[in-house]
Structure formats: structure tokens, C-alpha cells
Amino acid sequence: MNKLIVFIRSLLLGVGLLLACTAQANTQAQIDQVVKRLSDIAVVQGGFNQQKKLQGLAYPLNAQGQFIFWRGQGLYIANEKPFFSAMTITGGDIINWQKNGTGSIASEQSGLIQREINKTLLAFLSADIALIQQRFIADWIFEQEQWQLTLTPRLDLIKKNMRNAVMNGDQFLQKLVVTAANGDETTIEFHSQIESAAPSAAQCQWFYLQPQQPCASFASAP
């Protein structure tokens, strides 16, 4: 009898491990599909709505604007309402823009939470999952074509300021919610996203301080 019980337990354990391995393999395949999809995007432009809920403030702060992601060049984000505020985030610098198109390299970085939002957005849109997993514990959930990625900081410096970041999407990133350690919450919802193989001249100008020469070849692009 004891041998039978041991056998049944071993069998159940083996089945459980097999199912766990199968589920893990399926999840990894789904992650690979998301990464491949992101890797195939050269340029994407769209709009966004942002809401910040700050501790001690009775009402949320709302903003809306446009963004452009250009693989290998960076991410341009422009708040258009309630006032204009724009920047281009590259791998090394941040360019601050005025509404007339005049830009300058940022001498001072924004707060840590905003920097992490910028870095995480750029890394994710660039499909740099390795960098994200280096900085965060990544927890994926899939439901048909929809996915959710919860990022929990690994680094103590980030932990002191950020509780987590949650991304949702399908073919594109649709929503990002970042919760600070003190409970402040920033929600960005993306919409009207259009993908293209190359930027237009108008899009290109937001990635160079002197865009005339590097953007000339995109003059006839749609």
C-alpha cells in the first residue's frame, strides 16, 4: 500500500511538473511573439492621454498630446494640452523642445519616476526585453490577443521611488500605469497609432537639433 501511495504521489508530481513546463513554454512563446511584433515596428506615431493622481491633491492632473517612436533614434513625446511641453528621449540624451521647433540638450534630468517612465517606455518600444528584465522582475499575463506585463523594480534605488509599472497592449502598447512608492499614480493611454516603415520629414525633425541634412532624404516620405 505504501509503495502504491508513493507511486501515485510520484506520478502526480511528474504530471504537475510536465504541465508547469508546458505552461512555461507556452508563455515564453507568447512573449517571443510580442517581442517579435515590437521588433518589426520601425516607426509608430499616435496620441496619448495622461492622468496623474498625486497624494494630497484632490483632483487628477490631465494632459494629452502626441508621440513618435523611431527605432534606433528614440522616442518623442509632446504634451499639447493644457500646455506645450516636449522632449525626445534617446539612448544617451534628452532633447527639450520649444513649440517653434528650437531644441536643446537637457542639462538637468527630470525626477526619478519620470526618468524611469521614459527609460522603460523607450526600452519596451525598442523590444529591449533583456534591459527591462535586468532592471525589473517581469510578470506576463496573456488572454487571447491581449497581454499584460507587470514590472517590479529589482534595484533598491528604483524600489525607493517606484512600486511597480503595469503595461497592457495587443498589437501595440495601449496603456502604462506607474505607481510610485508613495502611492502617486501616472496613467498613460495610447491611441490612434499608425505604423510606418520610415519617418516623414516632419517626424524626423524632432530627433535632431540640426535636422536639415539627416532629414532631407525623408522629404517625400508619407
C-alpha positions in Angstrom: 0.0 0.0 0.0 2.8 2.4 0.9 4.5 1.7 -2.4 1.3 2.4 -4.2 0.9 5.7 -2.4 4.5 6.7 -3.2 3.9 5.7 -6.8 0.8 7.8 -7.1 2.5 10.8 -5.5 5.4 10.5 -7.8 3.1 10.2 -10.8 1.1 13.3 -9.8 4.3 15.2 -9.2 5.6 14.2 -12.6 2.3 15.3 -14.3 2.4 18.6 -12.4 6.0 19.3 -13.5 5.1 18.4 -17.1 2.1 20.8 -17.0 4.2 23.5 -15.5 6.9 23.1 -18.1 4.3 23.2 -20.9 2.7 26.3 -19.5 6.1 28.0 -19.1 6.9 27.1 -22.7 3.6 28.4 -24.0 4.1 31.7 -22.0 7.6 32.1 -23.4 6.3 31.5 -27.0 3.7 34.3 -26.4 6.4 36.6 -25.0 8.5 35.9 -28.1 5.6 36.9 -30.3 5.2 40.2 -28.5 8.9 40.9 -28.8 8.9 40.0 -32.5 5.9 42.2 -33.1 7.7 45.2 -31.4 10.9 44.4 -33.2 9.1 44.7 -36.6 7.9 48.3 -35.9 10.2 50.9 -37.4 8.2 54.0 -36.8 4.9 54.4 -34.9 3.0 57.7 -34.2 -0.1 58.2 -32.2 -1.8 60.2 -29.5 -1.9 59.7 -25.7 -3.9 60.8 -22.7 -2.1 61.1 -19.4 -3.5 61.3 -15.9 -1.6 61.9 -12.7 -3.1 61.2 -9.3 -0.9 62.8 -6.6 -1.2 62.2 -2.9 -2.7 65.2 -1.1 -4.2 66.6 -4.3 -8.0 66.4 -4.5 -8.1 66.3 -8.3 -6.1 64.5 -11.0 -3.8 66.3 -13.4 -4.7 65.6 -17.0 -2.7 66.1 -20.2 -2.8 64.9 -23.8 -0.5 65.0 -26.7 1.3 63.1 -29.4 4.3 60.7 -29.5 6.6 59.3 -32.2 8.8 56.3 -31.7 11.6 55.8 -34.3 13.6 52.6 -33.8 17.3 53.3 -33.3 16.7 57.0 -32.8 14.4 57.4 -29.8 11.0 58.5 -28.5 9.5 61.9 -29.0 6.7 62.9 -26.5 4.8 66.1 -26.7 2.2 67.3 -24.3 -0.1 69.6 -26.2 -2.8 70.3 -23.6 -3.1 72.0 -21.2 0.3 73.5 -22.4 3.1 72.5 -24.8 6.0 70.6 -23.3 8.0 68.2 -25.5 11.1 66.1 -25.3 13.0 63.4 -27.3 14.4 60.6 -25.3 17.4 58.9 -27.0 19.8 56.3 -25.7 22.1 58.9 -24.3 20.5 62.3 -24.2 17.2 64.1 -23.7 16.3 67.0 -26.1 13.9 69.6 -24.8 11.8 71.3 -27.4 10.0 74.6 -27.7 6.9 74.9 -29.8 8.7 76.7 -32.6 11.0 73.6 -33.1 14.0 75.0 -31.2 15.7 72.3 -29.2 18.4 72.0 -26.6 20.1 69.1 -24.7 18.6 68.9 -21.2 21.2 70.0 -18.6 19.2 68.5 -15.8 17.2 65.4 -15.8 13.6 65.3 -14.5 12.6 63.4 -11.3 13.5 59.8 -10.9 10.0 58.5 -11.5 9.7 60.4 -14.8 13.1 59.2 -15.8 12.1 55.6 -15.2 8.9 56.0 -17.2 10.9 57.4 -20.1 13.6 54.7 -19.9 11.0 51.9 -19.6 8.9 53.2 -22.5 11.9 53.5 -24.7 13.3 50.1 -23.8 9.9 48.4 -24.3 9.1 50.0 -27.6 12.7 49.1 -28.7 11.9 45.5 -27.7 14.9 45.6 -25.4 13.3 43.0 -23.1 16.8 42.0 -21.7 17.3 45.5 -20.4 13.8 45.6 -18.8 14.4 42.2 -17.1 17.7 43.5 -15.9 16.0 46.3 -14.1 12.7 44.8 -13.2 11.0 41.5 -12.4 8.7 40.8 -15.3 5.4 39.1 -14.8 3.4 38.4 -18.0 -0.3 37.5 -18.4 -1.9 36.6 -21.7 -5.5 36.4 -22.7 -6.0 35.7 -26.4 -4.5 38.7 -28.3 -4.3 40.8 -25.1 -1.3 40.9 -22.8 -0.3 42.5 -19.5 3.2 43.0 -18.2 3.8 43.9 -14.6 7.2 45.3 -13.8 8.5 45.2 -10.2 11.8 47.0 -9.6 14.9 44.9 -8.8 17.2 47.9 -8.0 17.0 49.4 -4.5 17.2 52.9 -5.9 14.2 52.4 -8.0 12.3 50.5 -5.2 12.6 53.5 -3.0 10.7 55.6 -5.6 8.6 53.2 -7.7 6.2 50.4 -6.6 5.5 48.9 -10.0 4.7 49.6 -13.6 1.9 47.8 -15.5 1.7 47.7 -19.3 -1.3 46.5 -21.4 -1.4 46.0 -25.1 -2.2 43.9 -28.2 -0.5 44.7 -31.4 0.7 48.0 -29.9 1.3 49.2 -26.3 -2.1 50.6 -25.3 -1.7 51.6 -21.6 1.0 52.2 -19.0 0.3 52.7 -15.3 3.2 53.6 -13.0 2.7 53.6 -9.2 5.2 55.4 -7.1 6.3 54.2 -3.7 4.2 57.0 -2.0 1.1 56.0 -3.9 1.2 58.6 -6.7 -0.1 57.1 -9.9 0.6 58.0 -13.5 -1.6 56.5 -16.2 -0.8 56.9 -19.9 -3.3 55.6 -22.5 -2.1 55.5 -26.2 -4.5 55.7 -29.1 -4.7 56.3 -32.9 -1.4 54.5 -33.5 -0.1 54.4 -37.1 2.9 52.4 -38.1 5.2 53.2 -41.0 8.4 51.9 -42.5 10.2 55.3 -42.3 9.6 58.7 -40.7 8.4 61.7 -42.7 10.5 64.9 -42.8 8.1 66.4 -40.2 8.6 63.5 -37.9 12.3 63.3 -38.4 13.0 66.9 -37.3 12.2 66.0 -33.7 15.1 63.7 -33.4 17.9 66.1 -34.5 19.0 69.5 -33.2 20.0 70.3 -36.8 17.7 68.2 -38.9 18.2 69.7 -42.4 20.8 67.2 -43.6 19.8 64.0 -41.8 16.1 64.6 -42.6 16.5 65.6 -46.3 16.1 62.0 -47.5 12.7 61.7 -45.8 11.2 64.8 -47.5 8.9 62.8 -49.8 8.0 60.2 -47.2 4.3 60.0 -46.2 
